[in-house]
C-alpha cells in the first residue's frame, strides 16, 4: 500500500504546484502556451507518479460478504416459492419462516419451513406438493 500512498502524495503535490504556476501565469498572449506547457508538465508528473506503484503492492483484502448475500438470497427464494404456491391455491397465511443451516463445506441447506396460516393442514400440504416432501414443513394455526 506504500506505492499507492506515494502516488497519491506525488499527484497532490503536482496538482498544487501546477495550480500555483497556472495562477501566476500571464493573462494575455502568453496564457495559452504557458497553460499548454503546464498541462504537459502535469501529465508527465502523473505518469511519473504512476510508475511508483508496484503491481504487487496493491493487495486488497478479499470481500467476504458473498456468503451472507448467497444465504439471504436462498432464504428469500425459498420464502417466495412457498408464498407463491400458497397464493396460487388461495390459502391465507400471515408469515413463512425458513430455517437454514450451514454445513461444514460452507453450503447452506434448508432444514425447516414454518408456515403461519389459518388454513387446513392437508390443503396446505397439497398446495405445496413436492416442496413439502423435500423439507420439514411445520404448519402453525393462528
N, C-alpha and C positions, 0 to 999 in steps of 0.2 A: 504494500500500500504506500510505501515511501515514494515510489516513482510517480504515483498519482498526485501526491501532495506536492512534489517538486514541479510537476506540470501545472497544477493549479496556481502555485506561487509564481512561476515564471509567466503564466498567462495574465494573472492580475497585475504583475509588475509591468508587463508590456502594455496593457490597457492604460494604466495610469501614466506611464512615460509618454506613450504616443498621444494620449489625450492632452497632456500638458503641452507637448510640442505643437499639436494642432491648434490649441487655443492661442499660442504665441505666434503662430504663422501670420504672414502678411495677408491683408484682405483683398487687394486689387488684382493686378495682372499675375502675380506670382502664386495666388492661392491654389489654383488647380494643379500646377506642377508640384508644389510643396505637399499638398494632400495626396497626390499620386505616390510620391516618394515615401511619405509616412505610411500609406497603405501597404506598399511593398515591404517596408521595414516591419510592419505589424505582422504581415503574412510570414515573413522569414522568422520572426520571433516565435510565432505559434508553431511553425514546422519544427524549429529547433527545440522547443519545449516538448513537442510530441515525441521527439527522439529520446527523451529522458525516461519515457515509460517502458519498463521491461514487461514483456508479454507474460512472464511467469509471476510478475508482481501483482497482477490483478486476479487474486484468488478470492472470490466472493463465496460466502457460505451458501450451501445449497438450501433452497426453500423447503421446509419440512411440513408445510401446510397441506400438501397434496393428499395425505391420508385422511385428514379431517374433512376435506371437501368431498372426497370419494365416499366417506362414511355418511355424511349428510345427504348426499345425492342418492345413495342407495336406500336410505331410510325414507326419504321423500318420495322416491319412485314406488316403493312398496306401499306406502300410505295412499298414494294416488291410485294405484292399481286396485286396492281393496275398496277405496271410496267409489271408484268408477263402477266396479262390479255391483256394489250395493245400490248405488243410484240407478243403475240400469234395471235392477229388479224392483225398483220403487220401495226400497226398505229404508226407513228412517233410522238415522244414527246420529249421535252427537260428537263422538270422538273415536279416532282409531290410533292406537299406540303400537308402535313397532319396537319390540325389544331385540337388540342385537348383541353380538359378542364378537370379540376379536380373537382370531386363532393365533397359534404360535408363529405361523409363517406370515402374519400381517394381514391376511384376508379377513373380510367381515362377513359374518353369517347372521341370518335372521333366525332367532330362536323361538320367538313367540309373537303373536299378534293379538292384541286385546281390542275388542270392539264393544263400545258402549251404545246399546240400542234398546228400543222398546219393542222390537220385533220378535217373532218366533224364532227359536234357535234352529229348528230344522229348515225354515225358509232361508235363513242367513247362510247356513252351510250349503244349501242347494244353489244359492246365488253365487257363492264363491267357488263352487265346484272343485276344480283341480288345485286351486290356490289354497284351499283349506286342507287338502291332503298332504301338501309338501311341508307345511309348518303347523306348529301347535297354535290353534285358534281358540281363544277364550272369549266367551260372549258374556258380558255383564248386562243384565237387565236394569233399566232405570226405573 
